[in-house]
């Protein structure tokens, strides 16, 4: 696949200082001026001021200039104008107004930070003594930006932009309400939701394993129980472990690990998952505020409380 993942997201919020403090606590490296880096992916988040919370800019990574030319041609074929040069192409997703850039970027190379944890099971002892994760005391630091989730008032049109225009592949559907799209070997890099208003639902950040999902969330919730949204659980679509938290602007952020991969497009067939089937295989049921964030009505009317 010529595309190989997400490069960066820029989110606009009414309260940048509070939101910057949150993502610093989340484990991203603050480079200054609201710019953040992950452990392996370099700069992957920027927080800027905006009247309402929203995804302003999404960067997709490509291998070379031929891939850039291909994306520009695909966008033109579906009637979307773009600006391009040998290293980048820029277009505006026509429904949500999100600026999407495809840039030539090196592929993220991840070296194991911790040895795989051996697990004991019935009739099987793979580990003697205390579990090694107990020795992890350093703060959790996400490895990379995994995916972004957008609410769109025209699901079909937004899907067309990403699939026909940019070259994303469909991994799974949630009925006619959502589509999981990938631009890498991971199950999804963009999830598009049918919604009454265009908005950003969440960003998702990869950590090493389920213990890091739990450790990261626990640290975020110490002294800040209001940050909790949903978790710990395991999704059905994508199969990743998850825990969702909420930043001070109302955006959700997810720690995830162990996502399904698709090494060859021909070996994967999209499934249509009904109801809540695609959301979780186990864990607590999703709260109403996850399915319909508390500030949707305010976003629809153009007013917004940062405390949601």
C-alpha positions as CSV (number, residue, x, y, z in Angstrom):
1,X,0.0,0.0,0.0
2,X,1.4,3.4,-1.0
3,X,-0.2,5.1,1.9
4,X,1.2,3.9,5.3
5,X,-0.7,5.6,8.1
6,X,-1.6,8.9,9.7
7,X,1.0,11.6,10.1
8,X,-0.5,14.2,12.3
9,X,-3.8,15.8,13.5
10,X,-4.4,19.5,14.2
11,X,-7.3,20.1,16.6
12,X,-8.9,23.4,17.3
13,X,-10.2,24.0,20.8
14,X,-11.6,27.1,22.7
15,X,-9.3,26.4,25.6
16,X,-5.8,25.6,24.3
17,X,-3.9,26.0,27.6
18,X,-6.0,23.4,29.4
19,X,-6.0,21.1,26.5
20,X,-2.2,21.3,26.1
21,X,-1.9,20.4,29.8
22,X,-4.1,17.4,29.3
23,X,-2.1,15.9,26.4
24,X,1.1,16.5,28.3
25,X,-0.4,14.3,31.1
26,X,-1.5,11.8,28.4
27,X,2.1,11.1,27.7
28,X,2.8,13.0,24.5
29,X,6.0,15.0,24.4
30,X,5.2,18.7,24.3
31,X,7.5,20.4,21.8
32,X,6.2,23.9,22.6
33,X,3.4,26.0,21.1
34,X,0.9,23.2,21.4
35,X,2.9,20.8,19.2
36,X,3.3,17.2,20.4
37,X,5.4,14.2,19.5
38,X,4.9,10.5,20.0
39,X,7.6,8.1,21.0
40,X,8.1,6.7,17.5
41,X,6.1,8.9,15.1
42,X,7.6,12.3,15.7
43,X,5.3,15.4,15.7
44,X,1.8,14.0,15.4
45,X,-0.5,16.5,17.2
46,X,-1.0,20.2,17.3
47,X,-3.5,22.1,19.5
48,X,-4.6,25.5,18.3
49,X,-7.3,28.0,19.2
50,X,-10.7,27.7,17.5
51,X,-14.2,28.9,18.6
52,X,-15.5,25.3,18.6
53,X,-13.7,22.1,19.0
54,X,-13.0,20.4,15.7
55,X,-10.5,18.5,13.6
56,X,-8.8,21.2,11.5
57,X,-6.1,19.3,9.7
58,X,-5.4,15.6,9.1
59,X,-2.1,14.4,7.5
60,X,-1.8,11.0,5.8
61,X,1.7,9.6,5.1
62,X,2.7,8.3,1.7
63,X,5.9,6.7,0.4
64,X,7.0,8.8,-2.6
65,X,6.1,11.4,-5.3
66,X,4.4,8.8,-7.5
67,X,1.9,8.2,-4.6
68,X,1.3,12.0,-4.4
69,X,0.6,12.2,-8.1
70,X,-1.7,9.2,-7.9
71,X,-3.8,10.8,-5.1
72,X,-4.0,14.1,-7.0
73,X,-5.3,12.2,-10.0
74,X,-7.9,10.3,-7.9
75,X,-9.1,13.5,-6.3
76,X,-9.5,15.2,-9.7
77,X,-11.5,12.1,-11.0
78,X,-14.1,12.6,-8.3
79,X,-14.3,16.4,-8.8
80,X,-12.3,17.5,-5.7
81,X,-9.8,20.3,-6.3
82,X,-6.4,20.0,-4.7
83,X,-3.0,21.8,-4.5
84,X,0.0,19.5,-5.1
85,X,3.7,19.4,-5.5
86,X,6.0,16.4,-5.7
87,X,6.0,15.9,-1.9
88,X,2.4,16.8,-0.9
89,X,-1.2,17.1,-2.0
90,X,-3.7,19.2,-0.1
91,X,-7.5,19.0,-0.4
92,X,-10.5,19.9,1.7
93,X,-12.9,17.1,2.7
94,X,-16.1,18.6,1.3
95,X,-18.6,17.7,4.1
96,X,-16.6,18.3,7.3
97,X,-14.3,21.0,5.9
98,X,-11.3,19.2,7.3
99,X,-8.1,20.0,5.5
100,X,-6.4,16.7,4.5
101,X,-2.8,16.6,3.4
102,X,-1.0,13.6,1.9
103,X,2.7,14.0,2.5
104,X,5.8,12.0,1.7
105,X,6.9,10.8,5.1
106,X,9.2,7.9,6.3
107,X,7.5,4.9,7.6
108,X,7.4,4.6,11.4
109,X,9.8,2.0,12.7
110,X,9.1,0.8,16.2
111,X,11.5,-1.2,18.3
112,X,10.1,-3.2,21.2
113,X,10.2,-1.2,24.4
114,X,9.4,-4.1,26.6
115,X,9.7,-7.9,26.3
116,X,6.4,-9.6,25.5
117,X,4.7,-10.5,28.8
118,X,4.3,-14.3,29.1
119,X,0.8,-15.3,30.3
120,X,-0.1,-18.3,32.4
121,X,-3.2,-20.3,31.6
122,X,-5.1,-23.4,32.6
123,X,-2.6,-26.3,32.3
124,X,0.1,-23.9,30.9
125,X,2.8,-22.2,32.9
126,X,4.7,-19.8,30.7
127,X,5.9,-17.5,33.5
128,X,7.4,-18.3,36.9
129,X,7.4,-15.8,39.7
130,X,5.9,-12.3,39.6
131,X,4.6,-10.9,36.3
132,X,7.3,-8.6,34.8
133,X,4.9,-5.7,34.0
134,X,5.0,-5.0,37.8
135,X,8.5,-3.5,37.3
136,X,7.2,-0.8,34.9
137,X,7.2,2.4,36.8
138,X,7.9,5.0,34.1
139,X,5.0,7.1,32.7
140,X,3.2,5.6,29.7
141,X,4.2,7.3,26.4
142,X,2.1,6.5,23.3
143,X,4.1,5.0,20.4
144,X,2.1,6.6,17.5
145,X,-1.1,8.1,16.4
146,X,-3.3,5.2,15.2
147,X,-6.6,6.7,14.0
148,X,-9.0,9.6,14.1
149,X,-12.8,9.4,14.2
150,X,-15.0,11.9,12.4
151,X,-18.7,12.6,12.6
152,X,-20.1,13.6,9.2
153,X,-23.5,14.8,8.1
154,X,-23.0,12.9,4.8
155,X,-21.4,9.6,5.5
156,X,-21.4,8.5,1.8
157,X,-19.7,11.7,0.6
158,X,-17.0,11.6,3.2
159,X,-16.3,7.9,2.6
160,X,-16.1,8.7,-1.2
161,X,-13.4,11.3,-0.5
162,X,-11.3,9.0,1.6
163,X,-11.8,5.8,-0.4
164,X,-12.1,6.9,-4.0
165,X,-10.2,10.2,-3.6
166,X,-7.3,9.2,-1.3
167,X,-7.1,5.5,-1.8
168,X,-8.2,4.2,1.7
169,X,-9.6,0.7,2.0
170,X,-12.8,-0.3,3.8
171,X,-12.2,-2.8,6.6
172,X,-15.7,-3.1,8.2
173,X,-19.1,-1.3,8.3
174,X,-21.4,-0.7,11.3
175,X,-24.6,-1.1,9.4
176,X,-25.2,2.1,7.5
177,X,-24.0,4.2,10.4
178,X,-20.2,4.1,10.2
179,X,-17.3,2.8,8.2
180,X,-13.8,1.7,9.3
181,X,-11.2,2.8,6.8
182,X,-7.5,2.0,6.6
183,X,-4.5,3.5,4.9
184,X,-2.0,1.1,6.5
185,X,-1.9,-2.5,7.6
186,X,-3.8,-1.7,10.7
187,X,-7.6,-2.3,10.8
188,X,-8.5,1.3,10.7
189,X,-6.9,4.7,10.5
190,X,-10.0,6.8,10.0
191,X,-13.5,5.9,11.2
192,X,-16.4,7.9,9.7
193,X,-19.6,8.2,11.7
194,X,-23.0,9.3,10.4
195,X,-23.8,12.3,12.7
196,X,-26.2,15.2,12.9
197,X,-23.3,17.6,12.9
198,X,-19.7,17.5,11.6
199,X,-17.4,17.0,14.6
200,X,-14.3,15.1,15.8
201,X,-15.2,12.2,18.0
202,X,-11.7,11.0,19.1
203,X,-8.1,10.4,18.4
204,X,-6.4,7.1,19.3
205,X,-2.9,6.5,20.4
206,X,-1.0,3.2,20.4
207,X,0.7,1.8,23.5
208,X,2.6,-1.4,24.0
209,X,0.1,-3.7,25.5
210,X,-3.1,-4.0,27.6
211,X,-1.1,-3.3,30.8
212,X,0.0,0.1,29.3
213,X,-3.6,0.8,28.4
214,X,-4.6,0.3,32.0
215,X,-1.5,2.0,33.5
216,X,-2.0,5.0,31.3
217,X,-5.7,5.4,32.1
218,X,-5.1,4.9,35.8
219,X,-2.5,7.7,35.9
220,X,-4.8,10.0,33.9
221,X,-7.7,9.4,36.3
222,X,-5.7,10.0,39.5
223,X,-7.2,13.3,40.8
224,X,-9.2,13.7,37.6
225,X,-12.1,11.2,37.7
226,X,-14.1,13.4,35.3
227,X,-11.7,12.4,32.5
228,X,-13.1,8.8,32.4
229,X,-15.4,7.9,29.5
230,X,-15.3,4.2,28.7
231,X,-13.0,1.2,29.4
232,X,-11.3,-1.1,30.0
233,X,-12.7,-3.2,27.1
234,X,-11.9,-4.9,23.8
235,X,-13.5,-3.8,20.5
236,X,-15.0,-6.3,18.1
237,X,-14.1,-4.4,14.9
238,X,-10.3,-4.1,15.0
239,X,-10.1,-6.3,18.2
240,X,-8.0,-3.7,20.1
241,X,-8.0,-3.2,23.8
242,X,-9.2,0.3,24.6
243,X,-9.8,3.0,27.3
244,X,-11.3,6.3,26.4
245,X,-10.8,9.6,28.3
246,X,-12.0,13.1,27.6
247,X,-9.9,16.2,27.2
248,X,-11.0,19.6,28.6
249,X,-12.5,20.7,25.2
250,X,-14.7,17.6,25.0
251,X,-12.7,15.5,22.6
252,X,-12.1,11.9,23.4
253,X,-8.7,10.3,23.4
254,X,-8.0,6.6,23.4
255,X,-5.2,4.4,24.5
256,X,-5.2,1.2,22.4
257,X,-3.1,-1.9,21.9
258,X,-3.3,-5.2,19.9
259,X,-5.2,-4.1,16.8
260,X,-6.0,-6.5,13.9
261,X,-3.7,-6.1,10.9
262,X,-4.4,-6.6,7.2
263,X,-1.2,-7.7,5.5
264,X,-2.8,-8.2,2.1
265,X,-6.0,-6.4,1.0
266,X,-7.1,-9.5,-1.0
267,X,-7.1,-11.6,2.2
268,X,-9.6,-9.4,4.1
269,X,-13.4,-9.1,3.4
270,X,-15.3,-6.2,5.1
271,X,-18.1,-7.3,7.4
272,X,-21.3,-5.5,8.1
273,X,-21.7,-5.4,11.9
274,X,-25.2,-4.5,13.3
275,X,-26.1,-2.6,16.4
276,X,-23.4,-2.3,19.0
277,X,-21.7,-5.5,17.8
278,X,-18.8,-3.6,16.2
279,X,-18.2,-1.5,19.3
280,X,-17.1,-4.0,21.8
281,X,-16.6,-7.7,22.4
282,X,-16.3,-7.4,26.1
283,X,-16.2,-4.6,28.8
284,X,-18.7,-2.2,30.3
285,X,-21.4,-1.0,27.9
286,X,-20.6,2.3,26.2
287,X,-22.2,5.2,28.1
288,X,-24.7,7.4,26.2
289,X,-22.1,10.3,26.1
290,X,-19.8,8.1,24.1
291,X,-22.4,7.4,21.4
292,X,-23.7,11.0,21.4
293,X,-21.2,13.4,23.1
294,X,-22.8,15.8,25.5
295,X,-22.0,18.9,23.5
296,X,-23.5,17.8,20.1
297,X,-26.5,20.1,20.5
298,X,-24.2,23.0,21.4
299,X,-22.0,22.2,18.3
300,X,-25.1,22.2,16.1
301,X,-26.2,25.6,17.3
302,X,-22.7,27.1,17.2
303,X,-22.3,27.6,21.0
304,X,-20.1,25.5,23.1
305,X,-19.2,24.9,26.7
306,X,-15.6,23.7,27.2
307,X,-16.7,21.8,30.2
308,X,-19.2,19.5,28.4
